[in-house]
């Protein structure tokens, strides 16, 4: 009934503005509705059409229309609004001449060559990039007739290229049988791939389209880059080809969203009049997406105005041409420098396998490559610190007057003294030794001296994300006695093949806390890097109780490496802690002595100390 209401209401509105007598046959609406009922590709959307026909056939006032074109416009609006399909159109065309699908004329070979050369544009661009523009998609039958010529004039020149740009920006017509013919040149011969299904309403049949096992000439293959250019004028069969190859992840679409046409459109004459109705009589559905490009169009992977699509495609292909060398260079750097040799070798091997299997074939920009490469490196290694980086140079340290440093330190550190003279110290990042050394006296005066004379201390590293490890030995030293040097850890640097011992320092700025007073360190899953190294050391040597959650399991701060002569840079952890006595903290984190939720760790630590010191009173 919705269709009837919209259509009849629209006709009444227009009927009030013109002639007082019907100008057109009263059966025109009924005949038009029957054409839609019998031929429209989605009959499930035609609920209410029978009621609309009945209402229209008994209402002659709806035909009081000023002229034929106005009636056609009203009919189009009524149908399109009701069915929600802009492809349904009513037109008044007294001089209509049916379109004839382009046919390959029976010409002598030399003239046929001339026709093909004007309808197909071919070029070999810099970098051995093929460019192919086809404005009409030939059906399988027509392609078979001119196949040898197509092979000689076009395809054999495309085959040796390293990549192909397939330009469909101007393609508005074609034959559905050409879909598997074209798609198959970019697939393997076996097994056949179900690439599309087309339902034809007039015959009530569904045809499944499969890739073809036998083709004239060689296939372009499945590994060489393929980019399809599209525009808002790309219609019908060209849209289907772009959609199929996009969803098969065989092609990257660059350009504008396509027209959203139909795999098959027919124009029907409405009874014995000069009115015609255009109806999509077939529809397709992708076996991959379960959906279609019709009406909505094909959305590009990289959306740019059509005029810029070719230049954009060339940029993408230049990036892709560098990828094999970038992956090879990255794999070599990791194999030679990653802190744990066996993991580095495994990551390098698997990374090259990923590249060989085509996982980088759809990269469209440098940032896209960096994001994908980082994700793969972290997934393969389990190390969040192994990743691409911008290689932004750190600015040189700035000199500030003492009062500015004091304000910065007050913001960076939190101190408090709780009940039973329990000290509390929180900071969320470790600093470089030289930078800390320069302001050590200020830190001692405004931070350390507030807690150094407590009877026990809680060091809160739940939000400490790490930083340089150069200050670790110095910070650890405050919790040991001056008269005894202790080896805190041994650090192996894979890049240089050297091992460095971290030892307590004999001289410090300010007083030591010493080795006798109790110490609890709070941790969480966010505790990372240098903070984990500190927790690991203090737990290993038995100097502190760890309360909270297992730490992040990251790594020592990485070094930055440039991949060959490219502008891709990789952060690679090259140092690991002593593993002679067993696995260190990298990749696994440090487990607490007393596991509690991170948000409950402070109260748990205070409870432990209050129970201990309260019992001594």
Secondary structure in CASP SS format (residue, H / E / C, confidence):
PFRMAT SS
TARGET T0000
AUTHOR 0000-0000-0000
METHOD secondary structure of the structure
MODEL  1
X C 1.00
X H 1.00
X H 1.00
X H 1.00
X H 1.00
X H 1.00
X H 1.00
X H 1.00
X H 1.00
X H 1.00
X H 1.00
X H 1.00
X H 1.00
X H 1.00
X H 1.00
X C 1.00
X C 1.00
X C 1.00
X C 1.00
X C 1.00
X C 1.00
X C 1.00
X C 1.00
X C 1.00
X C 1.00
X C 1.00
X C 1.00
X H 1.00
X H 1.00
X H 1.00
X H 1.00
X H 1.00
X H 1.00
X H 1.00
X H 1.00
X H 1.00
X H 1.00
X H 1.00
X H 1.00
X C 1.00
X C 1.00
X C 1.00
X H 1.00
X H 1.00
X H 1.00
X C 1.00
X C 1.00
X C 1.00
X H 1.00
X H 1.00
X H 1.00
X H 1.00
X H 1.00
X H 1.00
X H 1.00
X H 1.00
X H 1.00
X C 1.00
X C 1.00
X H 1.00
X H 1.00
X H 1.00
X H 1.00
X C 1.00
X C 1.00
X C 1.00
X C 1.00
X H 1.00
X H 1.00
X H 1.00
X H 1.00
X H 1.00
X H 1.00
X H 1.00
X H 1.00
X H 1.00
X H 1.00
X H 1.00
X H 1.00
X H 1.00
X H 1.00
X H 1.00
X H 1.00
X C 1.00
X C 1.00
X C 1.00
X C 1.00
X C 1.00
X E 1.00
X E 1.00
X E 1.00
X E 1.00
X C 1.00
X C 1.00
X C 1.00
X C 1.00
X C 1.00
X C 1.00
X C 1.00
X C 1.00
X C 1.00
X C 1.00
X C 1.00
X C 1.00
X C 1.00
X C 1.00
X C 1.00
X C 1.00
X H 1.00
X H 1.00
X H 1.00
X H 1.00
X H 1.00
X H 1.00
X H 1.00
X H 1.00
X H 1.00
X H 1.00
X H 1.00
X E 1.00
X E 1.00
X E 1.00
X E 1.00
X E 1.00
X E 1.00
X C 1.00
X C 1.00
X C 1.00
X E 1.00
X E 1.00
X E 1.00
X E 1.00
X E 1.00
X E 1.00
X C 1.00
X E 1.00
X E 1.00
X C 1.00
X C 1.00
X H 1.00
X H 1.00
X H 1.00
X H 1.00
X H 1.00
X H 1.00
X H 1.00
X H 1.00
X H 1.00
X H 1.00
X H 1.00
X H 1.00
X H 1.00
X H 1.00
X H 1.00
X H 1.00
X H 1.00
X H 1.00
X H 1.00
X H 1.00
X C 1.00
X C 1.00
X C 1.00
X E 1.00
X E 1.00
X E 1.00
X E 1.00
X E 1.00
X C 1.00
X C 1.00
X C 1.00
X C 1.00
X C 1.00
X E 1.00
X E 1.00
X C 1.00
X C 1.00
X C 1.00
X H 1.00
X H 1.00
X H 1.00
X H 1.00
X H 1.00
X H 1.00
X H 1.00
X C 1.00
X C 1.00
X C 1.00
X C 1.00
X C 1.00
X C 1.00
X C 1.00
X C 1.00
X C 1.00
X E 1.00
X E 1.00
X E 1.00
X E 1.00
X E 1.00
X E 1.00
X E 1.00
X C 1.00
X C 1.00
X C 1.00
X C 1.00
X E 1.00
X E 1.00
X E 1.00
X E 1.00
X E 1.00
X E 1.00
X C 1.00
X C 1.00
X C 1.00
X C 1.00
X C 1.00
X C 1.00
X C 1.00
X C 1.00
X C 1.00
X C 1.00
X C 1.00
X C 1.00
X C 1.00
X C 1.00
X E 1.00
X E 1.00
X E 1.00
X E 1.00
X E 1.00
X E 1.00
X C 1.00
X C 1.00
X C 1.00
X C 1.00
X C 1.00
X C 1.00
X H 1.00
X H 1.00
X H 1.00
X H 1.00
X H 1.00
X H 1.00
X H 1.00
X H 1.00
X H 1.00
X H 1.00
X H 1.00
X C 1.00
X C 1.00
X C 1.00
X C 1.00
X E 1.00
X E 1.00
X E 1.00
X E 1.00
X C 1.00
X C 1.00
X C 1.00
X C 1.00
X C 1.00
X C 1.00
X C 1.00
X C 1.00
X E 1.00
X E 1.00
X E 1.00
X E 1.00
X E 1.00
X E 1.00
X C 1.00
X C 1.00
X C 1.00
X C 1.00
X C 1.00
X E 1.00
X E 1.00
X E 1.00
X E 1.00
X E 1.00
X E 1.00
X E 1.00
X E 1.00
X E 1.00
X E 1.00
X E 1.00
X C 1.00
X C 1.00
X C 1.00
X C 1.00
X C 1.00
X C 1.00
X C 1.00
X C 1.00
X C 1.00
X C 1.00
X C 1.00
X C 1.00
X C 1.00
X C 1.00
X C 1.00
X C 1.00
X E 1.00
X E 1.00
X C 1.00
X C 1.00
X H 1.00
X H 1.00
X H 1.00
X H 1.00
X H 1.00
X H 1.00
X H 1.00
X H 1.00
X H 1.00
X H 1.00
X H 1.00
X H 1.00
X H 1.00
X H 1.00
X H 1.00
X H 1.00
X H 1.00
X H 1.00
X H 1.00
X H 1.00
X H 1.00
X H 1.00
X H 1.00
X H 1.00
X H 1.00
X H 1.00
X H 1.00
X H 1.00
X H 1.00
X H 1.00
X H 1.00
X H 1.00
X C 1.00
X C 1.00
X C 1.00
X H 1.00
X H 1.00
X H 1.00
X H 1.00
X H 1.00
X H 1.00
X H 1.00
X H 1.00
X H 1.00
X H 1.00
X H 1.00
X H 1.00
X H 1.00
X H 1.00
X H 1.00
X H 1.00
X C 1.00
X C 1.00
X C 1.00
X C 1.00
X C 1.00
X C 1.00
X C 1.00
X C 1.00
X C 1.00
X H 1.00
X H 1.00
X H 1.00
X H 1.00
X H 1.00
X H 1.00
X H 1.00
X H 1.00
X H 1.00
X H 1.00
X H 1.00
X H 1.00
X H 1.00
X H 1.00
X H 1.00
X H 1.00
X C 1.00
X C 1.00
X C 1.00
X C 1.00
X C 1.00
X E 1.00
X E 1.00
X E 1.00
X C 1.00
X C 1.00
X C 1.00
X C 1.00
X C 1.00
X C 1.00
X C 1.00
X C 1.00
X C 1.00
X C 1.00
X C 1.00
X C 1.00
X H 1.00
X H 1.00
X H 1.00
X H 1.00
X H 1.00
X H 1.00
X H 1.00
X H 1.00
X H 1.00
X H 1.00
X H 1.00
X E 1.00
X E 1.00
X E 1.00
X E 1.00
X E 1.00
X E 1.00
X C 1.00
X C 1.00
X C 1.00
X E 1.00
X E 1.00
X E 1.00
X E 1.00
X E 1.00
X E 1.00
X C 1.00
X C 1.00
X E 1.00
X C 1.00
X C 1.00
X H 1.00
X H 1.00
X H 1.00
X H 1.00
X H 1.00
X H 1.00
X C 1.00
X H 1.00
X H 1.00
X H 1.00
X H 1.00
X H 1.00
X H 1.00
X H 1.00
X C 1.00
X H 1.00
X H 1.00
X H 1.00
X C 1.00
X C 1.00
X C 1.00
X C 1.00
X C 1.00
X E 1.00
X E 1.00
X E 1.00
X E 1.00
X E 1.00
X C 1.00
X C 1.00
X C 1.00
X C 1.00
X C 1.00
X C 1.00
X E 1.00
X C 1.00
X C 1.00
X C 1.00
X C 1.00
X H 1.00
X H 1.00
X H 1.00
X H 1.00
X H 1.00
X H 1.00
X C 1.00
X C 1.00
X C 1.00
X C 1.00
X C 1.00
X C 1.00
X C 1.00
X C 1.00
X C 1.00
X E 1.00
X E 1.00
X E 1.00
X E 1.00
X E 1.00
X E 1.00
X E 1.00
X C 1.00
X C 1.00
X C 1.00
X C 1.00
X E 1.00
X E 1.00
X E 1.00
X E 1.00
X E 1.00
X E 1.00
X C 1.00
X C 1.00
X C 1.00
X C 1.00
X C 1.00
X C 1.00
X C 1.00
X C 1.00
X C 1.00
X C 1.00
X C 1.00
X C 1.00
X C 1.00
X C 1.00
X E 1.00
X E 1.00
X E 1.00
X E 1.00
X E 1.00
X E 1.00
X C 1.00
X C 1.00
X C 1.00
X C 1.00
X C 1.00
X C 1.00
X H 1.00
X H 1.00
X H 1.00
X H 1.00
X H 1.00
X H 1.00
X H 1.00
X H 1.00
X H 1.00
X H 1.00
X H 1.00
X C 1.00
X C 1.00
X C 1.00
X C 1.00
X E 1.00
X E 1.00
X E 1.00
X E 1.00
X C 1.00
X C 1.00
X C 1.00
X C 1.00
X C 1.00
X C 1.00
X C 1.00
X C 1.00
X C 1.00
X C 1.00
X E 1.00
X E 1.00
X E 1.00
X E 1.00
X C 1.00
X C 1.00
X C 1.00
X C 1.00
X C 1.00
X C 1.00
X E 1.00
X E 1.00
X E 1.00
X E 1.00
X C 1.00
X C 1.00
X E 1.00
X E 1.00
X E 1.00
X C 1.00
X C 1.00
X C 1.00
X C 1.00
X C 1.00
X C 1.00
X C 1.00
X C 1.00
X C 1.00
X C 1.00
X C 1.00
X C 1.00
X C 1.00
X C 1.00
X C 1.00
X C 1.00
X E 1.00
X E 1.00
X C 1.00
X C 1.00
X H 1.00
X H 1.00
X H 1.00
X H 1.00
X H 1.00
X H 1.00
X H 1.00
X H 1.00
X H 1.00
X H 1.00
X H 1.00
X H 1.00
X H 1.00
X H 1.00
X H 1.00
X H 1.00
X H 1.00
X C 1.00
X C 1.00
X C 1.00
END
